[in-house]
């Protein structure tokens, strides 16, 4: 029996189970059944170990009219309630209408990701997601952005499970000052869950990136000015480039967390070129997922010559996140524009922990205030690239 036939049987079985659940047990349990389909269906191997994809939907498949089971079976995000969350529904509808070209090309390791993102020997070997980011305003040497804290100690109803945003792909440039202090300059615009948070044993500087993530990688090779733009998915610093993007494109991603040692799931789409893909991301379970934190961040990875291994920050000038939102397991919505004490706003600092180099601006009212973030590169962009 071929793969398509086997999967057709899986969808039929899942549909039967879902219908039975609809009439026999509460809606929350049905949601658990849908989550189980996301985990069981995304097992089609790619050329990158630890990253699988979902079966390709049949010709004529329309996610706008598909059932919840069909959406989960092919790795599409679930349909939001049009009346309860019209903002999310409008964004989802736009993304589903634009999902026309499924990406079937080869994947490749993302620039500056993989083992290079594991902190050097000068950093603490024990990441800690249980320790809250205490300050409302904080700083970090590898990340800028907004972090929400659900206070969840273990996976449960208050854990964050579904996060999304539309990201405008920036034009990446070298530093404004003349000359190159390094070869490749890196920036990644990501959404995801839980932090890998280190404090350098050598300097005491905080070093940060999300545990599970998807987003945009924008990089430039300073000596030649050649640049690269890619959709990326990853876990624990091990990133995979999915398909190429263009500066100015609008990129949409929705990332799912399932807690504990379960794999994650990510839907990525270029709304401008209509290309999309759905993937599961392997969880090595060195750090079980709690869903305590939700992240909208711009990072520079740990693969360079900085004092703690930081890479030089690419000059993106500005990056916009729009329509950003996250749901917890119980279905409650949260926004990066919230000014609650459980929100931490990170500013990225240079290698000496003395100069702000990436800033984020947020609001707190109206659609743009709640859903939108505006990042700006500054500091070392004017002085050569943020590494000695």
N, C-alpha and C positions, 0 to 999 in steps of 0.2 A: 504494500500500500504506500503511495507516495505521501510526501509531507503535507501537501494541500488537502488530500483526502483525510489524513489523520486529523488535521486541524479542523476540518469541517465537522468531524465527529465530536471533537472537543467542544466546539461552539454549540452544537446541538445539545450535548450533555449539559453544558453550562446553562443554556437557556432553560432546559427542563428543570434543573436545580433551582434556578432563580425564580421561575414561576411557582414552584412548590414553596419556596421560602416566602414569596409574596403573600401567600394565603395562610401560612402556618406559623410564622414567627415574626417578631417585631422588625421594624425598619432598620434598626441599628445592626441586627444580625445580617440582614440583607447587604448592608454596607460592608460588613466583614466578608461576605461571600464575593462581592465585587473586588475587594482588595485581594482576595485569594486568587481570583482570575488574573489580575495584573501580574502576580508573582508566578503563577504556573504557566501563563501563555508566553511570557517573554523569555523564551529559551532557545531561539534560533541563533546559532553561533555566528559571530563575525570573525574577521581576521585578527582581532585584538582579544587576547585572553581576558576574561573578566567582564567583557562588554557584550551582551547579547541584544538581539533585536526581536521584534514581534513579527508574526507572519504577515505577509502583504495582504491587504484587503482585496476582495474580489473586484473585478471590473464593475463599475457603476456604483460602488459603495459610496454612500453619502453620510458623513458623520452627523450632519444636521438632523437627520431623521432616524439614525441608528438607535438601537436599544442600548441601555446601560451595559448589558452583557457584551454586545458587539463592540462598543467603544473600548471596554477593558480588554477584550480578546485581541484587538489589533493595536493596543497601546495608545489610543487617543484619550485626551482628558475627558472626565465625566461632564455631562451637561449640567450647568448651574441652574438653579431655580430662577426662572425669569422674573418672578414676582418678588421673591425674598431678596435676591441679589442681582438687580438689573445691570449694575456696572460690570460685574464679572460675566454675566450672560452676554452682554454686548461685545466684550473682548473675546470671549470664547467663540461666539458666532462668527466674528470677523476672521479669527484664526482658522476655524473649520472651513469656512468658505474659500480661504486661500490655500488650503492644503491640497494642492493639485499634483505635485511631482514628488513621488516618494524617492528618497535618496537610497541608491543601491550600490554606491561606489565603495571602495576600500576605505577603512578608517586608518588613522595613523596616530602615534603618540603626539600629544599637543606640545608645541614649543615650550621648553623650560619646565615641562611636567615630568612625571615618572619619578624615579628614585631621586632626581635632583631636588624635588620638593621636600624630601625628608630633611629636617634640619641637621646642620653639621654637628660635629662632636662638641662644639662650643655651646650647644643649646641643650636644655633639659631633655632627657629621653622619655619623660612621662607627660604626655598631653593630658589636659584635665578639662572635661566639659561639665563637671559637677560644680566647679567654682564659678559663682556668678561674676559677671563683669560689673563691678560695683558702681562705678561712676556713671552719671547720666551723660557727661561729656568725657570722653576718653581719647587716648591716642595709642598708636601702634606703628611699628616700623614696616609692616608689610600689608596693611589693610586700612581702607577708609570705607565708611558706610554706616548703615543703621542695623542694629542688632536688637531683636525683640526677645524677651525672656519670659517663657510661659511658667517658670518655676517648677516644671515637672521633674521629679527625681527619677522616675522610671516611666516607661511607655504606658500611656493611658489616655483617658478622655481629654485631658488638658494639653496633651502633646501636640505640637505642630505637625501636620501631615501633608499639606498641599500648598505649595507656594508658586507664584507666577509673577511675570512682569514682561513688558515690552521694552526692549533696549535699542536705542538708536546707535548703530555702529559708527564710532567716531573716525575722523581722519587722524591717523597717527603720524607724528612728526618727531624729528630729533629735537634735542634741547635748543632753546633759542640762542644760547651762547655758542660761539664758534668752537669747533673741535669736537672730538669724540673721546670720552674717557673709557669706553668699552665698545664691544661689538654689537651684540643684540640688546635692545631695550624692550622691556616687557610690560604689558598691562593686561589684566583679565577682568571683565565685568561679569559678576556671577550672582546667582541666587541659589540658596540652599539651606541646609539644616546643620545645626550644632557646630561648634568650633573645634578645630585643632589649635589649641592655645599653648604656646611655649613661652617660658621666660629664659632668656639666654643665661647660661651659667657664667659666661665670661663678662657680659656687660650688664645683665639684668634687664635688657630691653625686651618688651613683649613682641612676639612673632605669631601671626595668626593667618589661618585660612579656613574655609568651611570644610566640614566633614564630607557631606554629600552635596554635589553642586552641578549646575549647568549654566552656560552663558556664552560669552564672546571672548575670544583671545585676539588681541590686537598688538602687533609687535613690529619693530623696525630695526633693520641692520644699519647702524649709523654710518659706517664708511661709505656705503653705496646709496643709502636712502631707500633700498628695497623693503617693502612692507608685506605683512601677511595678516589676513583676517579669517578667523575660523569659528564655527560653532563648536563648543566643547562640552563634554560631560565627564564626570569624574567622581572619585571617592577617595578621601584621605590624601589628597595631593597627587594621586595618579590620574592624570587627565588624558582624554582621547579627543582628537580633532575629528569631527564628523564630516562637515562639508564646508567649502569656502564661502565667505561672505564678501560684500563690497562696502566700502565706506559710504555712509548715507542710508544703507538698508535698514529697515525696521525688523528686528529679530524678536521672536516670541518664544518663551520657554515656560513650561509648567513642570515642576519637579514634585514627585511623591516620595514620602518617607513611610516606612511600614514598621519601624521599630525593632529593637533587639538586634538579632543577627541576620535579619532579612535583608535582601538586596533592595536597592532603590530603583526608581523608575523615572525617566525623563522624556518629555516630548519637546522637540526643538523644531523651529520653523523660521524660515526667512519669508516674511510677509511680502517682501518686494519681489523676489524671484519665484515664490510659490513652492519652494523646496521644503521638505519636512522629513523627519525621522523619529522613531520611537525606540527607546533603549532601556534595558535594565543594567544597573551598575553593580558590580560585585562588592559585597561588604565582607571584608576579611575578618570582621568581628574582633579585632584587637581592642576596639572600644565600642561596646554595644550602644546602639542608637536610642536616645531618650526622647528626641523631638523637643528638647527644652528650648532651643534657640532657633530663630528664623533670621536669615541673613540676606541683605542686599548690599553687596560690597564691590569695590574695585581693589584688586590686589596686585602686588608684584611678587613673584615666586622666589624661593630660596635656591637659586642656581647660579649666583654670580660671585663677585669678588668683594662684596660688602663685608663689614666687620663681623657680621653674624651669618654671612652667606647670602645676603640680599642681592637680587638682581637690580640693575639700574632701571628706574621707572621710565617708561615711554611717555612722551608728551602727547597726550590725547586732547589737550586744551579743555574739552568739556564732553561729558557723557550724560545722556538723559535716560532715566528709568521712568516708565509711565505705566499706569494701571496696576501698580504693585499691590499685592494683597496676599494674605496667608490664612488658611483655615486650620483649626485644631480638629482632633478626632471627633469631638462632639458637634462640629459644624459651625462653631463661632468664628466670625471674621475679625482680623486684626490688620492694621495698616502701618506702613513705615512712617507716616506722618504723625502718628500718635505721640503725644508729649508726656506719656505716663512715666512713672519712675522705673518701670520695667523696660524702658527703651534706652539703649546706649548708642550714642552718636560717636563714631570713631573718626579721628583725623589721622592720616598717614604722615609719619615723620621720616626724616632722612636717617642715614646709617649712624649718625652721631646722636640721634634722638634729641636734636636741638632745633630743627627747622621743619615747619609744616610743608609737605610737598603735594598732598592730595586732600582736597576738602569736599565735604558733602553738605548741601543745603536741603532742608526739608521744611514742610509747612505743617499745618494742623487743622485747617478747615477747608470745606469745599472739596470737589473731586481732586483738583490738582494738589491741594494741600495735604490730603490724606494719602493719595496714591502715587505722587510723583517725587522723584529725587533728582538733584542736579549736582554732578561731580565736576570739579575743576582741578586741573593740574597747575601747580605753582611752584614756588621755591626752587628746587634743583632743576626744573625745566629751563630756568634762566641761567643756570650756572654749570651745565655740563652733564647731568644725568644721575645725580643722587648716589653716587658711589665715589670713594676716594680716588 
